[in-house]
Structures are given as C-alpha cells and as structure tokens.
Amino acid sequence: MLRIPSPHVPAFRVTLFFGPDTDETNARILYCVFNVKKRSWKGGVQVVVKLEQDQFTRLKKKLGFTEWLQSWLSHVPSEEHVEFLQRGDDLLAQGICQTKLSLAIQEKLAQENCELDPHYLTAELDAAVERDEDQLKTQVLSELDITPPG
C-alpha cells in the first residue's frame, strides 16, 4: 500500500482584515485587525493587534528597512519612490503585527474577540522580528511586486 504524506495543515488560519491604522484615542498606537480561525472552532474571532509607534519605529530602524527598501527601488521611476516607501511601511507594520499575533497564538489565544495591548509581548516581539527579518522583507517585496533589476 502506497502511503502519501499529507501536507502540513496549520492549526490556525489568519487573515488580515484591515490595517495598519492609527488608534483614534492615542495617535502613538497603530493597530491591525485580523480574523483568526482555529480548525477546531465553529467560528473565527477578530483580534486587534496594537503596537506602539515607538516600537515600530525602533524595529524599522533596527532592520535598516527604509535604506534596504530604497536599494530595491533603483529601477523604479523616482516619482514612485514615496508611494513605494509608504506602502512598504504599511506592509512592514502588518508583518510585525502578524508576528505579534503568532506569538499570542503560541501563548494560547482564547476563542473570543480580543485586543492585544501594545505592551504585550514587547521583548518577545523584538526578538521574533530580528529572527524573522528576511521573511518580513521578502513578504514586503512580494506584496510590492518588486523584483531585482535586470
């Protein structure tokens, strides 16, 4: 009998609903909203992932993100650079928020709509973003549809 290995099916399906956006009550907080569905749950939940603007700025700088993205824009017309850089920042914020959500899932996310405080898992998020730097940057390039000049 031939045994075919089944593909790995993740326990959670995470979909970006919207964001990043700025918190109406505190302009120093940005957030993304995700729909999260675990296979064993009857329905999904919405999770608001909040991030302090200072932490985002610090992580962006630590990754050398702006300079890195600018280096990929060498073959893009200069009048489009600002738009690409702004969209790149949004995509990086989404990626960082999704990383924070993944950390929360590992901590046993409850099956209820919730909000992740901006101070929740701060050190763990810093470490995860550094560890996943290449993956985050690759996602940004893919979403921006940027390929190497050639």
Beta strands, then each sheet from edge to edge (+ up, - down):
strand 1: 12-22
strand 2: 29-38
strand 3: 45-52
strand 4: 114-116
sheet 1: 1+ 2- 3+ 4+
end
